[in-house]
Amino acid sequence: MNVIKKKRAELGYTQNALAEKTGLSLRTIQRIEGNAKVPKGHTLKSLSKAFNTEPQALQKRFQTKEQTEESDILSIKTINISILAFFITPL
């Protein structure tokens, strides 16, 4: 689950309520939740203020999530390559 979506759900906000609280557009909130990219600048500051946290702490949560996803992708690639090696290596 996206970091912003998870935090929003914990606080009981709807996307619309978060948009109003942050001063961001509803579309911006939807984009952030949809593509899971780290918000920057004004957007990051507005979200961290709404979530009552420091911008760096919120940004760190995104980076941790991205590292986990990259690790998962690397694991899947490794498994796929090892399967191919089995087929290529003669019995």
C-alpha positions as CSV (number, residue, x, y, z in Angstrom):
1,M,0.0,0.0,0.0
2,N,1.2,3.5,-0.8
3,V,2.8,5.4,2.1
4,I,0.4,8.4,1.7
5,K,-2.7,6.2,1.3
6,K,-1.7,4.2,4.4
7,K,-1.1,7.3,6.5
8,R,-4.4,8.9,5.2
9,A,-6.3,5.8,6.1
10,E,-4.7,5.7,9.6
11,L,-5.9,9.2,10.2
12,G,-9.4,8.5,8.8
13,Y,-9.2,11.1,5.9
14,T,-10.8,10.6,2.6
15,Q,-8.8,11.8,-0.5
16,N,-11.1,14.8,-0.7
17,A,-10.6,15.7,3.0
18,L,-6.8,15.4,2.6
19,A,-6.9,17.6,-0.4
20,E,-8.8,20.2,1.5
21,K,-6.5,20.0,4.6
22,T,-3.3,20.3,2.5
23,G,-4.5,22.8,-0.1
24,L,-3.6,20.4,-2.8
25,S,-5.9,19.4,-5.6
26,L,-7.8,16.1,-5.4
27,R,-6.0,15.1,-8.6
28,T,-2.6,15.6,-7.0
29,I,-3.5,13.4,-4.1
30,Q,-4.8,10.7,-6.5
31,R,-1.6,10.9,-8.5
32,I,0.6,10.6,-5.5
33,E,-1.3,7.6,-4.2
34,G,-1.4,6.1,-7.7
35,N,2.2,6.2,-8.8
36,A,3.9,5.9,-5.4
37,K,6.5,8.5,-6.2
38,V,8.1,10.6,-3.5
39,P,6.4,14.0,-3.3
40,K,8.7,16.9,-3.4
41,G,8.8,20.6,-2.5
42,H,5.5,22.2,-1.6
43,T,3.6,19.0,-1.9
44,L,5.8,17.2,0.5
45,K,5.6,20.1,3.0
46,S,1.8,20.2,2.8
47,L,1.4,16.5,3.3
48,S,3.8,16.4,6.2
49,K,2.0,19.3,7.8
50,A,-1.3,17.5,7.4
51,F,0.2,14.3,8.9
52,N,1.9,16.2,11.7
53,T,5.3,14.9,10.8
54,E,8.6,16.3,9.5
55,P,9.1,16.3,5.7
56,Q,12.3,14.3,6.1
57,A,10.5,11.6,8.0
58,L,7.8,11.3,5.4
59,Q,10.4,11.2,2.6
60,K,12.4,8.5,4.5
61,R,9.3,6.3,4.6
62,F,9.0,6.5,0.8
63,Q,12.7,5.7,0.4
64,T,12.4,2.6,2.6
65,K,9.4,1.4,0.6
66,E,11.3,2.0,-2.7
67,Q,14.3,0.0,-1.4
68,T,12.0,-2.9,-0.4
69,E,10.4,-2.9,-3.8
70,E,13.8,-2.8,-5.6
71,S,15.0,-5.7,-3.4
72,D,11.8,-7.7,-4.3
73,I,12.4,-7.1,-8.0
74,L,16.0,-8.2,-7.7
75,S,15.0,-11.4,-6.0
76,I,12.4,-12.2,-8.7
77,K,15.0,-11.6,-11.4
78,T,17.5,-13.8,-9.6
79,I,15.0,-16.6,-9.4
80,N,14.1,-16.3,-13.1
81,I,17.8,-16.4,-14.1
82,S,18.4,-19.4,-11.9
83,I,15.5,-21.2,-13.6
84,L,16.9,-20.4,-17.1
85,A,20.3,-21.7,-16.0
86,F,18.6,-25.0,-15.2
87,F,17.2,-25.3,-18.7
88,I,20.5,-24.3,-20.4
89,T,22.7,-26.6,-18.4
90,P,22.6,-30.1,-19.8
91,L,21.7,-32.9,-17.6
